[in-house]
Amino acid sequence: MIGFLALLFPFLLLGFVLFMERVEEPLSRVAVEREFEEFFDGASQDELDTFVREGTDSAMARFRARLGLRRRPRTRRAESSVVD
């Protein structure tokens, strides 16, 4: 019985992962749509110009930088590589 469960476990885990991916996909799509709505509601003229000229990635990066979102604290390794 234990051997059967050991053989069955990877397939059950794979099925669970695939199921959770289907559940997560619509949720992440809604999050991206909300982020774009927030961008268009609160973007400055420069950010909108960047959106038109350079595309979504550059414009969203500027918008996040202005809002202070997704800032990662620098580690010692990152700081030392900047100085060198």
C-alpha positions, 0 to 999 in steps of 0.5 A: 500500500505504501509503495502504491502511494509513493508511486501515486504521489507525484501524479497527484502533486502534478494534478494539484499544481495544474489545478492551482495554475488554472485558479491563479491565472484569472486572479493575476490577470485582474491584478494587472488590469487594476494596475493599468487602471491605476496607472491611467488614473494617476499618471503624469504627462511625462509618464503618458508620453513615455507610454506612447513613445516607449511602451508599457514596460518603461512607462510602468517602471517610471510610474512605480518609481514615482510611487516608490513601489517595488523598491528593493533594499540594496545588499552589500554585494550590490553596493560593492559592485556599484562602487567598483 
